[in-house]
């Protein structure tokens, strides 16, 4: 699994800066390899890869 996901995950979180700044790169980092969970570097939202 990649350590980072760049602009791969599409989601709408009104608290996330990426929802406001359209030009910003939405970056997720792998935080839990076992559970396959990524976390947004800006808002901390977690995303579980299925
Ligand atoms: Zn975010």
mmCIF file of the protein (N, C-alpha, C, O) and its ligand, coordinates in Angstrom:
data_MODEL
# 
_entry.id   MODEL 
# 
loop_
_entity.id 
_entity.type 
_entity.pdbx_number_of_molecules 
1 polymer     1 
2 non-polymer 1 
# 
_entity_poly.entity_id                      1 
_entity_poly.type                           'polypeptide(L)' 
_entity_poly.nstd_linkage                   no 
_entity_poly.nstd_monomer                   no 
_entity_poly.pdbx_seq_one_letter_code       
;(UNK)(UNK)(UNK)(UNK)(UNK)(UNK)(UNK)(UNK)(UNK)(UNK)(UNK)(UNK)(UNK)(UNK)(UNK)(UNK)
(UNK)(UNK)(UNK)(UNK)(UNK)(UNK)(UNK)(UNK)(UNK)(UNK)(UNK)(UNK)(UNK)(UNK)(UNK)(UNK)
(UNK)(UNK)(UNK)(UNK)(UNK)(UNK)(UNK)(UNK)(UNK)(UNK)(UNK)(UNK)(UNK)(UNK)(UNK)(UNK)
(UNK)(UNK)
;
_entity_poly.pdbx_seq_one_letter_code_can   XXXXXXXXXXXXXXXXXXXXXXXXXXXXXXXXXXXXXXXXXXXXXXXXXX 
_entity_poly.pdbx_strand_id                 A 
# 
loop_
_entity_poly_seq.entity_id 
_entity_poly_seq.num 
_entity_poly_seq.mon_id 
_entity_poly_seq.hetero 
1 1  UNK n 
1 2  UNK n 
1 3  UNK n 
1 4  UNK n 
1 5  UNK n 
1 6  UNK n 
1 7  UNK n 
1 8  UNK n 
1 9  UNK n 
1 10 UNK n 
1 11 UNK n 
1 12 UNK n 
1 13 UNK n 
1 14 UNK n 
1 15 UNK n 
1 16 UNK n 
1 17 UNK n 
1 18 UNK n 
1 19 UNK n 
1 20 UNK n 
1 21 UNK n 
1 22 UNK n 
1 23 UNK n 
1 24 UNK n 
1 25 UNK n 
1 26 UNK n 
1 27 UNK n 
1 28 UNK n 
1 29 UNK n 
1 30 UNK n 
1 31 UNK n 
1 32 UNK n 
1 33 UNK n 
1 34 UNK n 
1 35 UNK n 
1 36 UNK n 
1 37 UNK n 
1 38 UNK n 
1 39 UNK n 
1 40 UNK n 
1 41 UNK n 
1 42 UNK n 
1 43 UNK n 
1 44 UNK n 
1 45 UNK n 
1 46 UNK n 
1 47 UNK n 
1 48 UNK n 
1 49 UNK n 
1 50 UNK n 
# 
loop_
_struct_asym.id 
_struct_asym.entity_id 
A 1 
B 2 
# 
loop_
_chem_comp.id 
_chem_comp.type 
_chem_comp.mon_nstd_flag 
UNK 'L-peptide linking' . 
ZN  non-polymer         . 
# 
_pdbx_entity_nonpoly.entity_id   2 
_pdbx_entity_nonpoly.name        ? 
_pdbx_entity_nonpoly.comp_id     ZN 
# 
_pdbx_nonpoly_scheme.asym_id         B 
_pdbx_nonpoly_scheme.entity_id       2 
_pdbx_nonpoly_scheme.mon_id          ZN 
_pdbx_nonpoly_scheme.ndb_seq_num     1 
_pdbx_nonpoly_scheme.pdb_seq_num     101 
_pdbx_nonpoly_scheme.auth_seq_num    101 
_pdbx_nonpoly_scheme.pdb_mon_id      ZN 
_pdbx_nonpoly_scheme.auth_mon_id     ZN 
_pdbx_nonpoly_scheme.pdb_strand_id   A 
_pdbx_nonpoly_scheme.pdb_ins_code    . 
# 
loop_
_atom_site.group_PDB 
_atom_site.id 
_atom_site.type_symbol 
_atom_site.label_atom_id 
_atom_site.label_alt_id 
_atom_site.label_comp_id 
_atom_site.label_asym_id 
_atom_site.label_entity_id 
_atom_site.label_seq_id 
_atom_site.pdbx_PDB_ins_code 
_atom_site.Cartn_x 
_atom_site.Cartn_y 
_atom_site.Cartn_z 
_atom_site.occupancy 
_atom_site.B_iso_or_equiv 
_atom_site.pdbx_formal_charge 
_atom_site.auth_seq_id 
_atom_site.auth_comp_id 
_atom_site.auth_asym_id 
_atom_site.auth_atom_id 
_atom_site.pdbx_PDB_model_num 
ATOM   1   N  N  . UNK A 1 1  ? 0.837   -1.200 0.000  1.00 0.00 ? 1   UNK A N  1 
ATOM   2   C  CA . UNK A 1 1  ? 0.000   0.000  0.000  1.00 0.00 ? 1   UNK A CA 1 
ATOM   3   C  C  . UNK A 1 1  ? 0.870   1.247  0.000  1.00 0.00 ? 1   UNK A C  1 
ATOM   4   O  O  . UNK A 1 1  ? 1.907   1.288  0.663  1.00 0.00 ? 1   UNK A O  1 
ATOM   5   N  N  . UNK A 1 2  ? 0.451   2.257  -0.739 1.00 0.00 ? 2   UNK A N  1 
ATOM   6   C  CA . UNK A 1 2  ? 1.230   3.506  -0.771 1.00 0.00 ? 2   UNK A CA 1 
ATOM   7   C  C  . UNK A 1 2  ? 1.154   4.235  0.566  1.00 0.00 ? 2   UNK A C  1 
ATOM   8   O  O  . UNK A 1 2  ? 0.156   4.150  1.282  1.00 0.00 ? 2   UNK A O  1 
ATOM   9   N  N  . UNK A 1 3  ? 2.218   4.945  0.886  1.00 0.00 ? 3   UNK A N  1 
ATOM   10  C  CA . UNK A 1 3  ? 2.240   5.720  2.130  1.00 0.00 ? 3   UNK A CA 1 
ATOM   11  C  C  . UNK A 1 3  ? 1.366   6.965  2.032  1.00 0.00 ? 3   UNK A C  1 
ATOM   12  O  O  . UNK A 1 3  ? 0.891   7.494  3.037  1.00 0.00 ? 3   UNK A O  1 
ATOM   13  N  N  . UNK A 1 4  ? 1.169   7.414  0.805  1.00 0.00 ? 4   UNK A N  1 
ATOM   14  C  CA . UNK A 1 4  ? 0.372   8.620  0.590  1.00 0.00 ? 4   UNK A CA 1 
ATOM   15  C  C  . UNK A 1 4  ? -0.664  8.372  -0.493 1.00 0.00 ? 4   UNK A C  1 
ATOM   16  O  O  . UNK A 1 4  ? -0.460  7.572  -1.406 1.00 0.00 ? 4   UNK A O  1 
ATOM   17  N  N  . UNK A 1 5  ? -1.772  9.075  -0.370 1.00 0.00 ? 5   UNK A N  1 
ATOM   18  C  CA . UNK A 1 5  ? -2.745  9.125  -1.447 1.00 0.00 ? 5   UNK A CA 1 
ATOM   19  C  C  . UNK A 1 5  ? -2.941  10.594 -1.794 1.00 0.00 ? 5   UNK A C  1 
ATOM   20  O  O  . UNK A 1 5  ? -3.347  11.401 -0.959 1.00 0.00 ? 5   UNK A O  1 
ATOM   21  N  N  . UNK A 1 6  ? -2.643  10.917 -3.041 1.00 0.00 ? 6   UNK A N  1 
ATOM   22  C  CA . UNK A 1 6  ? -2.749  12.303 -3.483 1.00 0.00 ? 6   UNK A CA 1 
ATOM   23  C  C  . UNK A 1 6  ? -3.916  12.430 -4.439 1.00 0.00 ? 6   UNK A C  1 
ATOM   24  O  O  . UNK A 1 6  ? -3.926  11.845 -5.522 1.00 0.00 ? 6   UNK A O  1 
ATOM   25  N  N  . UNK A 1 7  ? -4.899  13.207 -4.015 1.00 0.00 ? 7   UNK A N  1 
ATOM   26  C  CA . UNK A 1 7  ? -6.081  13.462 -4.858 1.00 0.00 ? 7   UNK A CA 1 
ATOM   27  C  C  . UNK A 1 7  ? -6.755  12.173 -5.322 1.00 0.00 ? 7   UNK A C  1 
ATOM   28  O  O  . UNK A 1 7  ? -7.350  12.131 -6.399 1.00 0.00 ? 7   UNK A O  1 
ATOM   29  N  N  . UNK A 1 8  ? -6.664  11.148 -4.526 1.00 0.00 ? 8   UNK A N  1 
ATOM   30  C  CA . UNK A 1 8  ? -7.297  9.887  -4.892 1.00 0.00 ? 8   UNK A CA 1 
ATOM   31  C  C  . UNK A 1 8  ? -8.690  9.798  -4.293 1.00 0.00 ? 8   UNK A C  1 
ATOM   32  O  O  . UNK A 1 8  ? -9.646  9.360  -4.934 1.00 0.00 ? 8   UNK A O  1 
ATOM   33  N  N  . UNK A 1 9  ? -8.769  10.224 -3.050 1.00 0.00 ? 9   UNK A N  1 
ATOM   34  C  CA . UNK A 1 9  ? -10.036 10.114 -2.331 1.00 0.00 ? 9   UNK A CA 1 
ATOM   35  C  C  . UNK A 1 9  ? -10.859 11.380 -2.546 1.00 0.00 ? 9   UNK A C  1 
ATOM   36  O  O  . UNK A 1 9  ? -10.402 12.499 -2.310 1.00 0.00 ? 9   UNK A O  1 
ATOM   37  N  N  . UNK A 1 10 ? -12.071 11.163 -2.995 1.00 0.00 ? 10  UNK A N  1 
ATOM   38  C  CA . UNK A 1 10 ? -12.987 12.285 -3.186 1.00 0.00 ? 10  UNK A CA 1 
ATOM   39  C  C  . UNK A 1 10 ? -14.004 12.280 -2.040 1.00 0.00 ? 10  UNK A C  1 
ATOM   40  O  O  . UNK A 1 10 ? -14.745 11.315 -1.854 1.00 0.00 ? 10  UNK A O  1 
ATOM   41  N  N  . UNK A 1 11 ? -14.021 13.349 -1.297 1.00 0.00 ? 11  UNK A N  1 
ATOM   42  C  CA . UNK A 1 11 ? -15.034 13.450 -0.261 1.00 0.00 ? 11  UNK A CA 1 
ATOM   43  C  C  . UNK A 1 11 ? -15.310 14.914 0.024  1.00 0.00 ? 11  UNK A C  1 
ATOM   44  O  O  . UNK A 1 11 ? -14.508 15.794 -0.287 1.00 0.00 ? 11  UNK A O  1 
ATOM   45  N  N  . UNK A 1 12 ? -16.448 15.143 0.614  1.00 0.00 ? 12  UNK A N  1 
ATOM   46  C  CA . UNK A 1 12 ? -16.846 16.515 0.912  1.00 0.00 ? 12  UNK A CA 1 
ATOM   47  C  C  . UNK A 1 12 ? -16.915 16.696 2.421  1.00 0.00 ? 12  UNK A C  1 
ATOM   48  O  O  . UNK A 1 12 ? -17.857 16.247 3.075  1.00 0.00 ? 12  UNK A O  1 
ATOM   49  N  N  . UNK A 1 13 ? -15.918 17.352 2.951  1.00 0.00 ? 13  UNK A N  1 
ATOM   50  C  CA . UNK A 1 13 ? -15.913 17.670 4.364  1.00 0.00 ? 13  UNK A CA 1 
ATOM   51  C  C  . UNK A 1 13 ? -15.871 19.189 4.479  1.00 0.00 ? 13  UNK A C  1 
ATOM   52  O  O  . UNK A 1 13 ? -14.843 19.804 4.194  1.00 0.00 ? 13  UNK A O  1 
ATOM   53  N  N  . UNK A 1 14 ? -16.975 19.796 4.893  1.00 0.00 ? 14  UNK A N  1 
ATOM   54  C  CA . UNK A 1 14 ? -17.020 21.266 4.923  1.00 0.00 ? 14  UNK A CA 1 
ATOM   55  C  C  . UNK A 1 14 ? -15.993 21.876 5.861  1.00 0.00 ? 14  UNK A C  1 
ATOM   56  O  O  . UNK A 1 14 ? -15.674 23.059 5.744  1.00 0.00 ? 14  UNK A O  1 
ATOM   57  N  N  . UNK A 1 15 ? -15.473 21.088 6.788  1.00 0.00 ? 15  UNK A N  1 
ATOM   58  C  CA . UNK A 1 15 ? -14.465 21.607 7.709  1.00 0.00 ? 15  UNK A CA 1 
ATOM   59  C  C  . UNK A 1 15 ? -13.058 21.492 7.144  1.00 0.00 ? 15  UNK A C  1 
ATOM   60  O  O  . UNK A 1 15 ? -12.108 22.044 7.700  1.00 0.00 ? 15  UNK A O  1 
ATOM   61  N  N  . UNK A 1 16 ? -12.932 20.783 6.053  1.00 0.00 ? 16  UNK A N  1 
ATOM   62  C  CA . UNK A 1 16 ? -11.608 20.566 5.491  1.00 0.00 ? 16  UNK A CA 1 
ATOM   63  C  C  . UNK A 1 16 ? -11.245 21.710 4.543  1.00 0.00 ? 16  UNK A C  1 
ATOM   64  O  O  . UNK A 1 16 ? -12.073 22.158 3.749  1.00 0.00 ? 16  UNK A O  1 
ATOM   65  N  N  . UNK A 1 17 ? -10.024 22.165 4.634  1.00 0.00 ? 17  UNK A N  1 
ATOM   66  C  CA . UNK A 1 17 ? -9.565  23.284 3.799  1.00 0.00 ? 17  UNK A CA 1 
ATOM   67  C  C  . UNK A 1 17 ? -9.637  22.937 2.322  1.00 0.00 ? 17  UNK A C  1 
ATOM   68  O  O  . UNK A 1 17 ? -9.757  23.819 1.472  1.00 0.00 ? 17  UNK A O  1 
ATOM   69  N  N  . UNK A 1 18 ? -9.565  21.660 2.026  1.00 0.00 ? 18  UNK A N  1 
ATOM   70  C  CA . UNK A 1 18 ? -9.609  21.254 0.622  1.00 0.00 ? 18  UNK A CA 1 
ATOM   71  C  C  . UNK A 1 18 ? -10.983 21.473 0.009  1.00 0.00 ? 18  UNK A C  1 
ATOM   72  O  O  . UNK A 1 18 ? -11.124 21.496 -1.214 1.00 0.00 ? 18  UNK A O  1 
ATOM   73  N  N  . UNK A 1 19 ? -11.995 21.634 0.853  1.00 0.00 ? 19  UNK A N  1 
ATOM   74  C  CA . UNK A 1 19 ? -13.330 21.949 0.342  1.00 0.00 ? 19  UNK A CA 1 
ATOM   75  C  C  . UNK A 1 19 ? -13.446 23.422 -0.004 1.00 0.00 ? 19  UNK A C  1 
ATOM   76  O  O  . UNK A 1 19 ? -14.309 23.822 -0.786 1.00 0.00 ? 19  UNK A O  1 
ATOM   77  N  N  . UNK A 1 20 ? -12.572 24.226 0.583  1.00 0.00 ? 20  UNK A N  1 
ATOM   78  C  CA . UNK A 1 20 ? -12.610 25.677 0.380  1.00 0.00 ? 20  UNK A CA 1 
ATOM   79  C  C  . UNK A 1 20 ? -11.617 26.081 -0.704 1.00 0.00 ? 20  UNK A C  1 
ATOM   80  O  O  . UNK A 1 20 ? -11.937 26.839 -1.619 1.00 0.00 ? 20  UNK A O  1 
ATOM   81  N  N  . UNK A 1 21 ? -10.419 25.561 -0.573 1.00 0.00 ? 21  UNK A N  1 
ATOM   82  C  CA . UNK A 1 21 ? -9.372  25.865 -1.535 1.00 0.00 ? 21  UNK A CA 1 
ATOM   83  C  C  . UNK A 1 21 ? -9.349  24.776 -2.599 1.00 0.00 ? 21  UNK A C  1 
ATOM   84  O  O  . UNK A 1 21 ? -8.828  23.681 -2.388 1.00 0.00 ? 21  UNK A O  1 
ATOM   85  N  N  . UNK A 1 22 ? -9.919  25.105 -3.730 1.00 0.00 ? 22  UNK A N  1 
ATOM   86  C  CA . UNK A 1 22 ? -10.063 24.098 -4.783 1.00 0.00 ? 22  UNK A CA 1 
ATOM   87  C  C  . UNK A 1 22 ? -8.718  23.671 -5.366 1.00 0.00 ? 22  UNK A C  1 
ATOM   88  O  O  . UNK A 1 22 ? -8.578  22.564 -5.887 1.00 0.00 ? 22  UNK A O  1 
ATOM   89  N  N  . UNK A 1 23 ? -7.747  24.549 -5.272 1.00 0.00 ? 23  UNK A N  1 
ATOM   90  C  CA . UNK A 1 23 ? -6.464  24.271 -5.910 1.00 0.00 ? 23  UNK A CA 1 
ATOM   91  C  C  . UNK A 1 23 ? -5.529  23.434 -5.042 1.00 0.00 ? 23  UNK A C  1 
ATOM   92  O  O  . UNK A 1 23 ? -4.495  22.948 -5.498 1.00 0.00 ? 23  UNK A O  1 
ATOM   93  N  N  . UNK A 1 24 ? -5.919  23.283 -3.791 1.00 0.00 ? 24  UNK A N  1 
ATOM   94  C  CA . UNK A 1 24 ? -5.008  22.608 -2.865 1.00 0.00 ? 24  UNK A CA 1 
ATOM   95  C  C  . UNK A 1 24 ? -4.995  21.099 -3.141 1.00 0.00 ? 24  UNK A C  1 
ATOM   96  O  O  . UNK A 1 24 ? -6.000  20.512 -3.544 1.00 0.00 ? 24  UNK A O  1 
ATOM   97  N  N  . UNK A 1 25 ? -3.856  20.509 -2.917 1.00 0.00 ? 25  UNK A N  1 
ATOM   98  C  CA . UNK A 1 25 ? -3.723  19.068 -3.102 1.00 0.00 ? 25  UNK A CA 1 
ATOM   99  C  C  . UNK A 1 25 ? -4.250  18.357 -1.862 1.00 0.00 ? 25  UNK A C  1 
ATOM   100 O  O  . UNK A 1 25 ? -3.852  18.653 -0.736 1.00 0.00 ? 25  UNK A O  1 
ATOM   101 N  N  . UNK A 1 26 ? -5.143  17.426 -2.096 1.00 0.00 ? 26  UNK A N  1 
ATOM   102 C  CA . UNK A 1 26 ? -5.711  16.697 -0.981 1.00 0.00 ? 26  UNK A CA 1 
ATOM   103 C  C  . UNK A 1 26 ? -4.855  15.472 -0.714 1.00 0.00 ? 26  UNK A C  1 
ATOM   104 O  O  . UNK A 1 26 ? -4.834  14.524 -1.499 1.00 0.00 ? 26  UNK A O  1 
ATOM   105 N  N  . UNK A 1 27 ? -4.162  15.509 0.389  1.00 0.00 ? 27  UNK A N  1 
ATOM   106 C  CA . UNK A 1 27 ? -3.192  14.461 0.677  1.00 0.00 ? 27  UNK A CA 1 
ATOM   107 C  C  . UNK A 1 27 ? -3.589  13.641 1.892  1.00 0.00 ? 27  UNK A C  1 
ATOM   108 O  O  . UNK A 1 27 ? -3.898  14.179 2.955  1.00 0.00 ? 27  UNK A O  1 
ATOM   109 N  N  . UNK A 1 28 ? -3.573  12.347 1.713  1.00 0.00 ? 28  UNK A N  1 
ATOM   110 C  CA . UNK A 1 28 ? -3.808  11.418 2.815  1.00 0.00 ? 28  UNK A CA 1 
ATOM   111 C  C  . UNK A 1 28 ? -2.538  10.640 3.092  1.00 0.00 ? 28  UNK A C  1 
ATOM   112 O  O  . UNK A 1 28 ? -1.792  10.290 2.177  1.00 0.00 ? 28  UNK A O  1 
ATOM   113 N  N  . UNK A 1 29 ? -2.303  10.374 4.366  1.00 0.00 ? 29  UNK A N  1 
ATOM   114 C  CA . UNK A 1 29 ? -1.167  9.541  4.750  1.00 0.00 ? 29  UNK A CA 1 
ATOM   115 C  C  . UNK A 1 29 ? -1.672  8.267  5.422  1.00 0.00 ? 29  UNK A C  1 
ATOM   116 O  O  . UNK A 1 29 ? -2.662  8.267  6.154  1.00 0.00 ? 29  UNK A O  1 
ATOM   117 N  N  . UNK A 1 30 ? -0.960  7.197  5.147  1.00 0.00 ? 30  UNK A N  1 
ATOM   118 C  CA . UNK A 1 30 ? -1.310  5.916  5.748  1.00 0.00 ? 30  UNK A CA 1 
ATOM   119 C  C  . UNK A 1 30 ? -0.968  5.948  7.240  1.00 0.00 ? 30  UNK A C  1 
ATOM   120 O  O  . UNK A 1 30 ? 0.181   6.170  7.621  1.00 0.00 ? 30  UNK A O  1 
ATOM   121 N  N  . UNK A 1 31 ? -1.973  5.725  8.068  1.00 0.00 ? 31  UNK A N  1 
ATOM   122 C  CA . UNK A 1 31 ? -1.747  5.767  9.515  1.00 0.00 ? 31  UNK A CA 1 
ATOM   123 C  C  . UNK A 1 31 ? -1.877  4.388  10.161 1.00 0.00 ? 31  UNK A C  1 
ATOM   124 O  O  . UNK A 1 31 ? -1.362  4.155  11.254 1.00 0.00 ? 31  UNK A O  1 
ATOM   125 N  N  . UNK A 1 32 ? -2.562  3.488  9.484  1.00 0.00 ? 32  UNK A N  1 
ATOM   126 C  CA . UNK A 1 32 ? -2.752  2.151  10.048 1.00 0.00 ? 32  UNK A CA 1 
ATOM   127 C  C  . UNK A 1 32 ? -2.737  1.121  8.922  1.00 0.00 ? 32  UNK A C  1 
ATOM   128 O  O  . UNK A 1 32 ? -3.726  0.944  8.211  1.00 0.00 ? 32  UNK A O  1 
ATOM   129 N  N  . UNK A 1 33 ? -1.603  0.448  8.775  1.00 0.00 ? 33  UNK A N  1 
ATOM   130 C  CA . UNK A 1 33 ? -1.481  -0.514 7.675  1.00 0.00 ? 33  UNK A CA 1 
ATOM   131 C  C  . UNK A 1 33 ? -2.385  -1.715 7.864  1.00 0.00 ? 33  UNK A C  1 
ATOM   132 O  O  . UNK A 1 33 ? -2.916  -2.254 6.893  1.00 0.00 ? 33  UNK A O  1 
ATOM   133 N  N  . UNK A 1 34 ? -2.564  -2.136 9.098  1.00 0.00 ? 34  UNK A N  1 
ATOM   134 C  CA . UNK A 1 34 ? -3.391  -3.312 9.368  1.00 0.00 ? 34  UNK A CA 1 
ATOM   135 C  C  . UNK A 1 34 ? -4.848  -3.058 8.988  1.00 0.00 ? 34  UNK A C  1 
ATOM   136 O  O  . UNK A 1 34 ? -5.493  -3.874 8.329  1.00 0.00 ? 34  UNK A O  1 
ATOM   137 N  N  . UNK A 1 35 ? -5.340  -1.910 9.422  1.00 0.00 ? 35  UNK A N  1 
ATOM   138 C  CA . UNK A 1 35 ? -6.741  -1.572 9.169  1.00 0.00 ? 35  UNK A CA 1 
ATOM   139 C  C  . UNK A 1 35 ? -6.925  -0.838 7.845  1.00 0.00 ? 35  UNK A C  1 
ATOM   140 O  O  . UNK A 1 35 ? -8.054  -0.569 7.433  1.00 0.00 ? 35  UNK A O  1 
ATOM   141 N  N  . UNK A 1 36 ? -5.811  -0.511 7.173  1.00 0.00 ? 36  UNK A N  1 
ATOM   142 C  CA . UNK A 1 36 ? -5.844  0.217  5.906  1.00 0.00 ? 36  UNK A CA 1 
ATOM   143 C  C  . UNK A 1 36 ? -6.559  1.555  6.048  1.00 0.00 ? 36  UNK A C  1 
ATOM   144 O  O  . UNK A 1 36 ? -7.472  1.877  5.287  1.00 0.00 ? 36  UNK A O  1 
ATOM   145 N  N  . UNK A 1 37 ? -6.130  2.312  7.025  1.00 0.00 ? 37  UNK A N  1 
ATOM   146 C  CA . UNK A 1 37 ? -6.750  3.601  7.287  1.00 0.00 ? 37  UNK A CA 1 
ATOM   147 C  C  . UNK A 1 37 ? -5.807  4.729  6.895  1.00 0.00 ? 37  UNK A C  1 
ATOM   148 O  O  . UNK A 1 37 ? -4.632  4.753  7.261  1.00 0.00 ? 37  UNK A O  1 
ATOM   149 N  N  . UNK A 1 38 ? -6.363  5.648  6.147  1.00 0.00 ? 38  UNK A N  1 
ATOM   150 C  CA . UNK A 1 38 ? -5.636  6.852  5.770  1.00 0.00 ? 38  UNK A CA 1 
ATOM   151 C  C  . UNK A 1 38 ? -6.235  8.040  6.509  1.00 0.00 ? 38  UNK A C  1 
ATOM   152 O  O  . UNK A 1 38 ? -7.409  8.042  6.878  1.00 0.00 ? 38  UNK A O  1 
ATOM   153 N  N  . UNK A 1 39 ? -5.396  9.046  6.713  1.00 0.00 ? 39  UNK A N  1 
ATOM   154 C  CA . UNK A 1 39 ? -5.875  10.235 7.403  1.00 0.00 ? 39  UNK A CA 1 
ATOM   155 C  C  . UNK A 1 39 ? -5.512  11.474 6.601  1.00 0.00 ? 39  UNK A C  1 
ATOM   156 O  O  . UNK A 1 39 ? -4.385  11.622 6.127  1.00 0.00 ? 39  UNK A O  1 
ATOM   157 N  N  . UNK A 1 40 ? -6.494  12.365 6.457  1.00 0.00 ? 40  UNK A N  1 
ATOM   158 C  CA . UNK A 1 40 ? -6.261  13.626 5.759  1.00 0.00 ? 40  UNK A CA 1 
ATOM   159 C  C  . UNK A 1 40 ? -5.269  14.463 6.559  1.00 0.00 ? 40  UNK A C  1 
ATOM   160 O  O  . UNK A 1 40 ? -5.398  14.593 7.776  1.00 0.00 ? 40  UNK A O  1 
ATOM   161 N  N  . UNK A 1 41 ? -4.281  15.028 5.876  1.00 0.00 ? 41  UNK A N  1 
ATOM   162 C  CA . UNK A 1 41 ? -3.254  15.792 6.568  1.00 0.00 ? 41  UNK A CA 1 
ATOM   163 C  C  . UNK A 1 41 ? -3.776  17.155 7.019  1.00 0.00 ? 41  UNK A C  1 
ATOM   164 O  O  . UNK A 1 41 ? -3.149  17.820 7.844  1.00 0.00 ? 41  UNK A O  1 
ATOM   165 N  N  . UNK A 1 42 ? -4.916  17.568 6.483  1.00 0.00 ? 42  UNK A N  1 
ATOM   166 C  CA . UNK A 1 42 ? -5.435  18.889 6.804  1.00 0.00 ? 42  UNK A CA 1 
ATOM   167 C  C  . UNK A 1 42 ? -6.475  18.858 7.913  1.00 0.00 ? 42  UNK A C  1 
ATOM   168 O  O  . UNK A 1 42 ? -6.395  19.628 8.870  1.00 0.00 ? 42  UNK A O  1 
ATOM   169 N  N  . UNK A 1 43 ? -7.453  17.967 7.782  1.00 0.00 ? 43  UNK A N  1 
ATOM   170 C  CA . UNK A 1 43 ? -8.562  17.972 8.738  1.00 0.00 ? 43  UNK A CA 1 
ATOM   171 C  C  . UNK A 1 43 ? -8.542  16.752 9.646  1.00 0.00 ? 43  UNK A C  1 
ATOM   172 O  O  . UNK A 1 43 ? -9.296  16.702 10.619 1.00 0.00 ? 43  UNK A O  1 
ATOM   173 N  N  . UNK A 1 44 ? -7.708  15.779 9.357  1.00 0.00 ? 44  UNK A N  1 
ATOM   174 C  CA . UNK A 1 44 ? -7.615  14.612 10.227 1.00 0.00 ? 44  UNK A CA 1 
ATOM   175 C  C  . UNK A 1 44 ? -8.696  13.584 9.986  1.00 0.00 ? 44  UNK A C  1 
ATOM   176 O  O  . UNK A 1 44 ? -8.799  12.606 10.726 1.00 0.00 ? 44  UNK A O  1 
ATOM   177 N  N  . UNK A 1 45 ? -9.505  13.788 8.960  1.00 0.00 ? 45  UNK A N  1 
ATOM   178 C  CA . UNK A 1 45 ? -10.552 12.828 8.656  1.00 0.00 ? 45  UNK A CA 1 
ATOM   179 C  C  . UNK A 1 45 ? -9.930  11.483 8.253  1.00 0.00 ? 45  UNK A C  1 
ATOM   180 O  O  . UNK A 1 45 ? -8.961  11.430 7.494  1.00 0.00 ? 45  UNK A O  1 
ATOM   181 N  N  . UNK A 1 46 ? -10.499 10.428 8.768  1.00 0.00 ? 46  UNK A N  1 
ATOM   182 C  CA . UNK A 1 46 ? -9.982  9.102  8.450  1.00 0.00 ? 46  UNK A CA 1 
ATOM   183 C  C  . UNK A 1 46 ? -10.755 8.497  7.293  1.00 0.00 ? 46  UNK A C  1 
ATOM   184 O  O  . UNK A 1 46 ? -11.949 8.739  7.113  1.00 0.00 ? 46  UNK A O  1 
ATOM   185 N  N  . UNK A 1 47 ? -10.034 7.703  6.517  1.00 0.00 ? 47  UNK A N  1 
ATOM   186 C  CA . UNK A 1 47 ? -10.651 7.029  5.389  1.00 0.00 ? 47  UNK A CA 1 
ATOM   187 C  C  . UNK A 1 47 ? -10.142 5.602  5.364  1.00 0.00 ? 47  UNK A C  1 
ATOM   188 O  O  . UNK A 1 47 ? -8.938  5.360  5.280  1.00 0.00 ? 47  UNK A O  1 
ATOM   189 N  N  . UNK A 1 48 ? -11.072 4.657  5.439  1.00 0.00 ? 48  UNK A N  1 
ATOM   190 C  CA . UNK A 1 48 ? -10.697 3.246  5.423  1.00 0.00 ? 48  UNK A CA 1 
ATOM   191 C  C  . UNK A 1 48 ? -10.798 2.701  4.009  1.00 0.00 ? 48  UNK A C  1 
ATOM   192 O  O  . UNK A 1 48 ? -11.855 2.774  3.382  1.00 0.00 ? 48  UNK A O  1 
ATOM   193 N  N  . UNK A 1 49 ? -9.705  2.158  3.513  1.00 0.00 ? 49  UNK A N  1 
ATOM   194 C  CA . UNK A 1 49 ? -9.683  1.587  2.172  1.00 0.00 ? 49  UNK A CA 1 
ATOM   195 C  C  . UNK A 1 49 ? -10.276 0.180  2.223  1.00 0.00 ? 49  UNK A C  1 
ATOM   196 O  O  . UNK A 1 49 ? -9.909  -0.633 3.071  1.00 0.00 ? 49  UNK A O  1 
ATOM   197 N  N  . UNK A 1 50 ? -11.190 -0.086 1.309  1.00 0.00 ? 50  UNK A N  1 
ATOM   198 C  CA . UNK A 1 50 ? -11.832 -1.405 1.293  1.00 0.00 ? 50  UNK A CA 1 
ATOM   199 C  C  . UNK A 1 50 ? -11.077 -2.343 0.367  1.00 0.00 ? 50  UNK A C  1 
ATOM   200 O  O  . UNK A 1 50 ? -11.461 -3.503 0.216  1.00 0.00 ? 50  UNK A O  1 
HETATM 201 ZN ZN . ZN  B 2 .  ? -9.492  16.775 4.773  1.00 0.00 ? 101 ZN  A ZN 1 
# 
